[in-house]
Amino acid sequence: MQVLPPALTELIEAFGALPGVGPRTAERFAYYLTRRDSNVTHKLSDSLAKLHGGIGYCKKTFAFVPAGQDLSDLYTDPRRDKKP
């Protein structure tokens, strides 16, 4: 017998896979979202869906940059001293 709906169980398991998130915290996150307006959950799911396609790495510093950008703004800043 399943006590929780499968959609809720799946969400709890997904949160539980995050580092530092134990079973109780995962449940709290999931229950919190069930009580919020659906706009909150849609914004979260949209952000997660765009994550990997929307970021890249600077070829010099390995910092996060927007997808399609080769070098970070910090690295290309003309005021930055690039001497070793």
BAPA-282174 format. One record per residue: residue number from 1; x, y, z of N, C-alpha, C in turn. Coordinates in steps of 0.02 Angstrom, whole numbers, plus 32768, in hexadecimal, padded with zeros to 4 digits. Atoms other than C-alpha are relative to their C-alpha. Example, Ala and Ser with C-alpha at 12.3 -4.5 7.8 and 13.67 -1.06 7.14 Angstrom:
<mikes>
@i->1 n_east->802D n_north->7FC5 n_up->8000 ca_east->8267 ca_north->7F1F ca_up->8186 c_east->802D c_north->803C c_up->8000 $
@i->2 n_east->7FD6 n_north->7FC5 n_up->7FFD ca_east->82AC ca_north->7FCB ca_up->8165 c_east->7FD9 c_north->8037 c_up->8025 $
</mikes>
This chain:
<mikes>
@i->1 n_east->802A n_north->7FC5 n_up->8000 ca_east->8000 ca_north->8000 ca_up->8000 c_east->802C c_north->803E c_up->8000 $
@i->2 n_east->7FDA n_north->7FC2 n_up->8006 ca_east->8045 ca_north->80A9 ca_up->7FCB c_east->7FDD c_north->8036 c_up->802A $
@i->3 n_east->801D n_north->7FCE n_up->7FD4 ca_east->802A ca_north->812F ca_up->804F c_east->7FFF c_north->8045 c_up->7FDE $
@i->4 n_east->7FFB n_north->7FBF n_up->8022 ca_east->8063 ca_north->81C6 ca_up->7FE8 c_east->7FF6 c_north->7FF8 c_up->7FB5 $
@i->5 n_east->8006 n_north->8002 n_up->804A ca_east->8039 ca_north->81F0 ca_up->7F34 c_east->8046 c_north->7FF8 c_up->7FE0 $
@i->6 n_east->7FBF n_north->800A n_up->8020 ca_east->80C4 ca_north->81BA ca_up->7EBD c_east->8024 c_north->8041 c_up->7FEF $
@i->7 n_east->7FE0 n_north->7FC0 n_up->8012 ca_east->80E4 ca_north->826F ca_up->7E86 c_east->8024 c_north->801D c_up->803D $
@i->8 n_east->7FE1 n_north->7FE5 n_up->7FC3 ca_east->8109 ca_north->82A1 ca_up->7F3B c_east->803B c_north->7FD5 c_up->8014 $
@i->9 n_east->7FC9 n_north->802D n_up->7FEF ca_east->8175 ca_north->8208 ca_up->7F5B c_east->803C c_north->800D c_up->7FD3 $
@i->10 n_east->7FCA n_north->7FF3 n_up->8030 ca_east->81DA ca_north->822C ca_up->7EBE c_east->8023 c_north->8042 c_up->8010 $
@i->11 n_east->7FE2 n_north->7FC0 n_up->7FEE ca_east->81F6 ca_north->82E1 ca_up->7EF3 c_east->802A c_north->7FF9 c_up->803F $
@i->12 n_east->7FDA n_north->800B n_up->7FC2 ca_east->822E ca_north->82AC ca_up->7FA1 c_east->8041 c_north->7FDC c_up->7FF1 $
@i->13 n_east->7FC3 n_north->8024 n_up->8013 ca_east->82A9 ca_north->8232 ca_up->7F54 c_east->8031 c_north->802D c_up->7FDB $
@i->14 n_east->7FD5 n_north->7FD2 n_up->8026 ca_east->82EB ca_north->82B8 ca_up->7EDE c_east->8022 c_north->8031 c_up->802F $
@i->15 n_east->7FE1 n_north->7FD3 n_up->7FD0 ca_east->8308 ca_north->8333 ca_up->7F6D c_east->8032 c_north->7FDA c_up->802B $
@i->16 n_east->7FD3 n_north->8029 n_up->7FD7 ca_east->8357 ca_north->82A7 ca_up->7FD3 c_east->8042 c_north->7FEF c_up->7FDE $
@i->17 n_east->7FC2 n_north->800E n_up->8024 ca_east->83D9 ca_north->828D ca_up->7F4B c_east->8031 c_north->803B c_up->8002 $
@i->18 n_east->7FD3 n_north->7FC6 n_up->7FFB ca_east->841F ca_north->833B ca_up->7F6A c_east->802F c_north->7FF8 c_up->803B $
@i->19 n_east->7FD1 n_north->8006 n_up->7FC9 ca_east->84BB ca_north->8345 ca_up->7FD6 c_east->7FE8 c_north->8026 c_up->803E $
@i->20 n_east->8013 n_north->7FE0 n_up->7FC1 ca_east->8496 ca_north->836C ca_up->808C c_east->7FB6 c_north->7FFF c_up->800F $
@i->21 n_east->8048 n_north->8003 n_up->7FF5 ca_east->83DB ca_north->834B ca_up->807A c_east->7FED c_north->7FB9 c_up->8013 $
@i->22 n_east->8015 n_north->8041 n_up->7FE8 ca_east->839F ca_north->82BC ca_up->80E4 c_east->7FB6 c_north->7FF4 c_up->7FF2 $
@i->23 n_east->8046 n_north->8012 n_up->800F ca_east->82F6 ca_north->8265 ca_up->80DB c_east->7FCD c_north->8031 c_up->801D $
@i->24 n_east->8031 n_north->7FD2 n_up->7FE1 ca_east->829C ca_north->82DB ca_up->8155 c_east->8002 c_north->8044 c_up->7FDD $
@i->25 n_east->7FFB n_north->7FC0 n_up->8022 ca_east->82DE ca_north->8378 ca_up->8100 c_east->7FE1 c_north->7FFB c_up->7FBA $
@i->26 n_east->801E n_north->800A n_up->8043 ca_east->82AD ca_north->8331 ca_up->8056 c_east->7FB3 c_north->8002 c_up->8006 $
@i->27 n_east->8049 n_north->7FFF n_up->7FF5 ca_east->81FC ca_north->8314 ca_up->809A c_east->7FE9 c_north->8047 c_up->800D $
@i->28 n_east->8014 n_north->7FBB n_up->7FF0 ca_east->81F5 ca_north->83C5 ca_up->80E0 c_east->7FFF c_north->802B c_up->7FC1 $
@i->29 n_east->7FFF n_north->7FDA n_up->803F ca_east->8228 ca_north->840F ca_up->8037 c_east->7FC3 c_north->7FEF c_up->7FD6 $
@i->30 n_east->8038 n_north->8016 n_up->802B ca_east->81A6 ca_north->83A7 ca_up->7FDB c_east->7FBD c_north->8018 c_up->801D $
@i->31 n_east->803F n_north->7FEA n_up->7FE2 ca_east->811A ca_north->83CE ca_up->8057 c_east->7FF9 c_north->804B c_up->7FFB $
@i->32 n_east->8001 n_north->7FB7 n_up->8007 ca_east->8148 ca_north->8486 ca_up->8052 c_east->7FE5 c_north->8013 c_up->7FBB $
@i->33 n_east->8015 n_north->7FF0 n_up->8045 ca_east->8133 ca_north->8488 ca_up->7F95 c_east->7FB7 c_north->7FEE c_up->7FF3 $
@i->34 n_east->8046 n_north->8012 n_up->800B ca_east->808A ca_north->8432 ca_up->7F9F c_east->7FD2 c_north->8036 c_up->801B $
@i->35 n_east->802A n_north->7FCC n_up->7FE2 ca_east->8049 ca_north->84C3 ca_up->8008 c_east->8009 c_north->8044 c_up->7FDF $
@i->36 n_east->7FF3 n_north->7FC1 n_up->8021 ca_east->808F ca_north->854D ca_up->7F9A c_east->7FD7 c_north->8006 c_up->7FC0 $
@i->37 n_east->8021 n_north->7FF2 n_up->8040 ca_east->803F ca_north->859D ca_up->7F03 c_east->8025 c_north->7FDB c_up->7FC9 $
@i->38 n_east->7FE0 n_north->8027 n_up->8036 ca_east->8062 ca_north->853A ca_up->7E64 c_east->8034 c_north->802A c_up->7FDA $
@i->39 n_east->7FCE n_north->7FD6 n_up->8020 ca_east->80C4 ca_north->85D0 ca_up->7E21 c_east->8045 c_north->7FF4 c_up->801D $
@i->40 n_east->7FC0 n_north->800D n_up->7FDF ca_east->814C ca_north->85AA ca_up->7EA0 c_east->801F c_north->7FBF c_up->7FE5 $
@i->41 n_east->7FE5 n_north->8040 n_up->8018 ca_east->815D ca_north->84F5 ca_up->7E68 c_east->8011 c_north->8004 c_up->7FB5 $
@i->42 n_east->7FF0 n_north->7FF8 n_up->8047 ca_east->8157 ca_north->8527 ca_up->7DB0 c_east->8042 c_north->8026 c_up->7FF6 $
@i->43 n_east->7FC1 n_north->7FDB n_up->8005 ca_east->81E3 ca_north->85A5 ca_up->7DC9 c_east->803B c_north->7FD3 c_up->8012 $
@i->44 n_east->7FCB n_north->802E n_up->7FEC ca_east->824C ca_north->8523 ca_up->7E23 c_east->800E c_north->7FCC c_up->7FC9 $
@i->45 n_east->7FF6 n_north->8033 n_up->8034 ca_east->822F ca_north->849E ca_up->7D9D c_east->801C c_north->801E c_up->7FC0 $
@i->46 n_east->7FE4 n_north->7FDF n_up->803B ca_east->8252 ca_north->851A ca_up->7D10 c_east->804A c_north->800E c_up->800A $
@i->47 n_east->7FB9 n_north->7FF1 n_up->7FF1 ca_east->82F5 ca_north->854E ca_up->7D64 c_east->802A c_north->7FC1 c_up->7FFB $
@i->48 n_east->7FDB n_north->8040 n_up->8003 ca_east->832B ca_north->8499 ca_up->7D77 c_east->8006 c_north->7FE8 c_up->7FB8 $
@i->49 n_east->7FFF n_north->8017 n_up->8045 ca_east->82FD ca_north->8471 ca_up->7CC3 c_east->8032 c_north->8027 c_up->7FD6 $
@i->50 n_east->7FD3 n_north->7FD5 n_up->8027 ca_east->8366 ca_north->8502 ca_up->7C82 c_east->8049 c_north->7FFD c_up->8017 $
@i->51 n_east->7FBE n_north->7FFE n_up->7FE0 ca_east->83FD ca_north->84E2 ca_up->7CF2 c_east->8039 c_north->7FEA c_up->7FD3 $
@i->52 n_east->7FC7 n_north->801A n_up->8026 ca_east->846E ca_north->8475 ca_up->7C87 c_east->8007 c_north->8020 c_up->7FBB $
@i->53 n_east->7FFC n_north->7FDF n_up->8041 ca_east->8443 ca_north->84CA ca_up->7BE3 c_east->8012 c_north->8049 c_up->8004 $
@i->54 n_east->7FF6 n_north->7FB9 n_up->7FF9 ca_east->845B ca_north->8577 ca_up->7C2A c_east->8043 c_north->8014 c_up->801E $
@i->55 n_east->7FBF n_north->7FEF n_up->7FE3 ca_east->8509 ca_north->856B ca_up->7C76 c_east->8039 c_north->7FDF c_up->7FD9 $
@i->56 n_east->7FC3 n_north->801B n_up->801C ca_east->85B9 ca_north->854D ca_up->7C39 c_east->8039 c_north->800F c_up->8030 $
@i->57 n_east->7FC6 n_north->7FF4 n_up->7FD6 ca_east->8669 ca_north->855B ca_up->7C7D c_east->8031 c_north->802D c_up->7FDA $
@i->58 n_east->7FCC n_north->7FD6 n_up->801C ca_east->86EC ca_north->85E1 ca_up->7C5E c_east->803B c_north->7FD3 c_up->7FEE $
@i->59 n_east->7FC8 n_north->802A n_up->8017 ca_east->877B ca_north->8594 ca_up->7BFA c_east->8041 c_north->800E c_up->8026 $
@i->60 n_east->7FC3 n_north->7FEE n_up->7FDB ca_east->87FC ca_north->85EE ca_up->7C65 c_east->7FFA c_north->7FF5 c_up->804B $
@i->61 n_east->8008 n_north->8003 n_up->7FB8 ca_east->87B5 ca_north->85F4 ca_up->7D15 c_east->7FD3 c_north->7FC7 c_up->8018 $
@i->62 n_east->802F n_north->8036 n_up->7FF1 ca_east->8735 ca_north->8567 ca_up->7D0E c_east->7FC6 c_north->8017 c_up->802C $
@i->63 n_east->803A n_north->7FE4 n_up->7FDD ca_east->86B5 ca_north->85DB ca_up->7D60 c_east->7FC2 c_north->7FF5 c_up->7FD6 $
@i->64 n_east->803E n_north->8005 n_up->8025 ca_east->85FF ca_north->85CC ca_up->7D31 c_east->7FF4 c_north->803F c_up->7FD7 $
@i->65 n_east->8011 n_north->7FC8 n_up->802C ca_east->85CC ca_north->8639 ca_up->7C9E c_east->7FBF c_north->7FED c_up->7FDB $
@i->66 n_east->803B n_north->8012 n_up->8028 ca_east->852E ca_north->8646 ca_up->7C35 c_east->8013 c_north->7FD3 c_up->7FC5 $
@i->67 n_east->7FF4 n_north->802D n_up->8039 ca_east->8521 ca_north->85C0 ca_up->7BAE c_east->8014 c_north->8029 c_up->7FC3 $
@i->68 n_east->7FE9 n_north->7FDF n_up->803C ca_east->857E ca_north->85F3 ca_up->7B11 c_east->8036 c_north->8034 c_up->800B $
@i->69 n_east->7FCC n_north->7FCF n_up->7FF0 ca_east->85F5 ca_north->8669 ca_up->7B6A c_east->8040 c_north->7FD9 c_up->800F $
@i->70 n_east->7FC2 n_north->8026 n_up->7FF7 ca_east->86AB ca_north->862F ca_up->7B62 c_east->8027 c_north->8015 c_up->803E $
@i->71 n_east->7FD9 n_north->7FE7 n_up->7FC8 ca_east->86FB ca_north->869E ca_up->7BE6 c_east->7FD4 c_north->8027 c_up->8031 $
@i->72 n_east->8028 n_north->7FDE n_up->7FCE ca_east->86B8 ca_north->86E3 ca_up->7C89 c_east->800B c_north->804B c_up->7FFC $
@i->73 n_east->7FFB n_north->7FB7 n_up->7FFF ca_east->8697 ca_north->879C ca_up->7C9C c_east->803A c_north->8016 c_up->802C $
@i->74 n_east->7FC8 n_north->7FEF n_up->7FD4 ca_east->8714 ca_north->87A0 ca_up->7D2A c_east->8043 c_north->7FF8 c_up->7FDC $
@i->75 n_east->7FC1 n_north->800C n_up->8023 ca_east->879D ca_north->8756 ca_up->7CBE c_east->800C c_north->8034 c_up->7FC9 $
@i->76 n_east->7FF8 n_north->7FD1 n_up->8038 ca_east->877D ca_north->87CD ca_up->7C2D c_east->7FFE c_north->8049 c_up->8016 $
@i->77 n_east->8002 n_north->7FBB n_up->7FE6 ca_east->8770 ca_north->8868 ca_up->7C9D c_east->8043 c_north->8022 c_up->7FF2 $
@i->78 n_east->7FC1 n_north->7FDE n_up->8011 ca_east->87F4 ca_north->88E3 ca_up->7C59 c_east->8025 c_north->801A c_up->803D $
@i->79 n_east->7FDF n_north->7FE8 n_up->7FC3 ca_east->8818 ca_north->891D ca_up->7D0B c_east->8024 c_north->7FC7 c_up->8025 $
@i->80 n_east->7FE2 n_north->803A n_up->7FDE ca_east->884F ca_north->886D ca_up->7D3E c_east->804A c_north->7FFB c_up->7FED $
@i->81 n_east->7FB9 n_north->800A n_up->800B ca_east->890A ca_north->8853 ca_up->7D53 c_east->800C c_north->7FB6 c_up->7FEF $
@i->82 n_east->7FF8 n_north->8045 n_up->8016 ca_east->8932 ca_north->87B6 ca_up->7CEE c_east->8048 c_north->7FE8 c_up->8003 $
@i->83 n_east->7FB9 n_north->8015 n_up->7FF9 ca_east->89EC ca_north->87AF ca_up->7D18 c_east->8004 c_north->7FC7 c_up->8032 $
@i->84 n_east->7FF9 n_north->8039 n_up->7FD2 ca_east->8A24 ca_north->870D ca_up->7D6A c_east->801F c_north->8014 c_up->8042 $
</mikes>
